[in-house]
Amino acid sequence: MTTITFTGNGSLTLRATAPDTDAPTTMPGIVHRTQGGSLVSYQVGPQYWEVTLQCKSLTDDQKDALNTFFAANFATAFTYTDENGNNFTARFLEPTLPLKKAYRDSWEVEIKLNLSNVLK
């Protein structure tokens, strides 16, 4: 089984996320058109990277372990290791862990993270 790992105040290993992962890269800036129709853009901050991990088929125990990790690491940086062994410094982007019960002993969640670099 291919896995991902979160390491910080404690650690957690889960089945790798769904393959259709949203991983936007954002350049904070302003883009607008002048009265004459020219396009003007400028940067107002450093580039940053995010990812939404779609974790499916978590057991009750994995859901509880994720909840514990979320509570212990919400306001701090931790290490996210993807299914290919790439390490990223990560932080949770949402104050909510949106757990969804699929059926008995099976949970789903989308975890939004800020990453130290673009997803590989």
Summary of the structure (lengths in Angstrom):
residues: 120
radius of gyration: 17.4
end to end distance: 19.4
largest distance: 60.9
contacts: 297
relative contact order: 0.26
helix: 12%
strand: 48%
